[in-house]
Amino acid sequence: MSDSDSRTLVILKEKGSTARLLNLLRFYMRPEGAPEGPPIFRNRLLRRAIVTKHCVAANDRSFADGRRHATKIILPLNAEDLRLGGRYFLLGQDNYAEVRRELWGDAHEDRSHDEEILGLLEGAPSLDPFLLREVFQRSQVRIDPAFLDLSENDQMEMFNFARSELSALAVALFGDAAADTDMQNKLVRKLLFNDETGQIEPLRLALKLDENNYAEGMFAWKGFLYFKWRYSKLVEEAPDVARGLQQVFATGNLDPEEKSAIRETRDNVSRRLAELTAAIPPFLSAYDNALSQLTEGGDASAFRDFLLDSPRIFLALGERMGVLDHIISVWSFMFPAGKKPMMPGSDLMELLAEFETLLTRFKYAAPRSIQPVEDPAQPRAATG
């Protein structure tokens, strides 16, 4: 692990979870404040891991299939001194069997739970706490949800957002009874937080979905609601990040070539970030249009077709949202409001290069039609 990776570990030490980061180290460092319920991992090394969604460099030989996106598990060498760096591995990398042997050794501990968790993390489109909670619940994996760090304030904000979004659906399903606030709250809890009162049977019957398709559709539906709420927050922060990118100052003695490289990379990141921010609404509009056909036009088939196809769209949207969330969250963390954005030139170049790598994975031009959506597992050619 390089010096820059070690600095990244120090920066991430106290950082909460984001779309591209699941930080378990902070609970390991403060056991008195850790959740009391079942932990995510049972292995002592994995319990203090930092999990990230990682862009694989073009010259990285970790995967024979040439994949460009992976889930990275970082294991600090010393949780008390992160400057010492750590080891990491990528889930599914070519020598993964050897990694597993090194991780568990000859211990007789139960590996099945941890390996199931690693598989779920690898398959998740992002590490958003809300989405991970749903992924674990669908797989009937019991953990203390506090490890996923969706704050009570976020839950309340999302609940209120979803209630306003679903008010028309409540009327379509329950008629005048939907004016009852308790009825609306019950609907939102069932859909959003997997309330154990059961599925929304009138909706399932109206959409003519069997239980398996209904479960898949509901998961994607909750994801769309989450992404729509999260996007409404991120789009408010995006202008500050855009201004910060133009104002950031590189400290230290830089030669003209280094200054030029920073300017070029910064401008490229700014342009692509604007393209990404503008490319997400068409995905959300596809959901809005399908839902309005159900709630306003009484056309259940259009929304049914959308739900059946939504897992494909959901994955593409999830990756794009993960990139946007990561860049805005990292920038805001490193340069809080009121703080002049500046850092050593070499560090700034590394940060901008990371952002550029993330942003060049997709073609961001807004599609005239949301379908067909490109397979998110396939590499994208750079635009512009």
Salt bridges, closest charged atoms under 4 A:
GLU14 OE1 - ARG30 NH1 2.68
ASP65 OD2 - ARG67 NH2 3.02
ASP81 OD1 - ARG83 NE 3.03
ASP110 OD2 - ARG42 NH1 3.42
GLU115 OE2 - ARG100 NH2 2.62
GLU122 OE2 - ARG67 NH1 3.60
GLU134 OE1 - LYS222 NZ 2.90
ASP149 OD2 - ARG26 NH2 2.98
GLU157 OE1 - LYS233 NZ 2.73
GLU165 OE1 - LYS228 NZ 2.73
ASP195 OD2 - ARG189 NE 3.70
GLU201 OE2 - ARG204 NH2 2.85
GLU216 OE2 - ARG138 NH2 2.57
ASP240 OD1 - ARG243 NH2 2.17
ASP267 OD1 - ARG266 NH2 3.12
ASP288 OD1 - LYS228 NZ 2.66
ASP305 OD1 - ARG304 NH1 3.82
ASP309 OD2 - ARG312 NH2 2.59
GLU319 OE2 - HIS69 ND1 3.39
GLU319 OE1 - ARG361 NH1 3.70
ASP325 OD2 - ARG230 NE 2.93
ASP347 OD1 - ARG7 NH2 2.84
GLU354 OE2 - HIS326 NE2 2.87
